[in-house]
Amino acid sequence: MDKEDYFKRLKELETEYKKNLKQLNYDYALANNTIQIDDIIEGNGYIIQVKEVFPCIPYLSVKPECFYQGIQLKKDLKISKKPSIDARVYQSNAKIIKKAGEKWTIKKKY
């Protein structure tokens, strides 16, 4: 094995490693995801009805997690008239308000 073969093989191994690491992160994020499509969640200053789930590694995080995008809602859970184009909630900040399929009633404060 000469120098060129060594660096060629090293590059192949690095590429394979990055691919496998990306798949591992993707699998981990989805395996630990507790929020499903059509759940209503709160976090990052938004209330949204989840329409898309994306695995990612947040900037200051060590482990992968999901982030959610969807329809922005108001506090009474009606669709916002001016929805934000950047309404996303990260899994670490998400709080489930209503699971998909559950009946919902707003409790009045007395």
N, C-alpha and C positions, 0 to 999 in steps of 0.2 A: 504494500500500500504506500503510495507516495503522498505528497502534501496535498495535491489537488483532489485525490480520492478522499482523503481525510476530511477536508472542508466541505466537499460535496455531501458526504455521508452525514456530517455534523449538521448541515443545513436541513437535510431530509428529516433527521431526528427532531430538530427544533420545530419544524413545521408540523410533524406528527404530534409532538407534545402539545403544541398550542391548540391543535384541533381537538385532541382528547380532553384537554383542560376546559375548553369552551363547552364541549358536550357534557362534561361532569358538572359544570356550573349550571347549565340549562336543566339537567336532570334533577339536581339538588333543589333549585328554586321551585320547579313545578311539583316535586314530591312534598315540599313543605308548604305549599300554597293552601290556604284554608278558605279563600274567597273565590266564589264562582261567578259566572256570567249572570247578570240581572240581580245580584246582591246589591243592596244600598249600603254604602260605606261613607265614613267621615274621616277626614285627615288632611293635613297640609292646608287647612283653611277652606276646604271644599267638601261638599256633600255630593256624591255622584252615584249614579246607577251604572254599575260596571258593564261595559260592552266589549272590552278587550283586556287581555292579560298578557304582560310581557315580562319574561325573565331578564334580569339584569344584575350587575354588581354596582351598587351606588358608590359614589366617589369616596366617601369616608367610611365605607364598610369593608369588613373582611370577608363576609360570607355573601353568597348570592341570595337574592330575594326577587319578588315580583313587583311590578308596578302596574297600576290599573288606570285605564282611561275610560270615559263614558260620558253619559249625559249629566250635565251639572244641574243640581236641584237646589231649591230654596229650603229654608228650615222646616217649612210645612210639607216638604217632599213633593212639591209641584215643580214642573220644569221651569227653570230660570228664563226670564225674557231675554237677558243678555248673557248667554253662557260664555265662559272663558274658553279660549281655544287651547289653553294649556292646563286644563283641569285634570291633574293626575295625582294619584295617591300612592305612596310607597307602602309596601306590606308592613314595614316596621312602624309606620305611623297610622295604619288603618284600624278603625274601630267599626265593627259591623253594627249597623243600625237595624237592618232587616235582611233576613235570608230570602233568597228567591223562593216564591211559592207560599210564603207565610202571609196570613191575613194581617192587615195593619190598621190599627185604630189610633188616633191621636188622643192621648189622655189630657183632659182639661185640668188645669191647676185651679184648686179651689181656695 
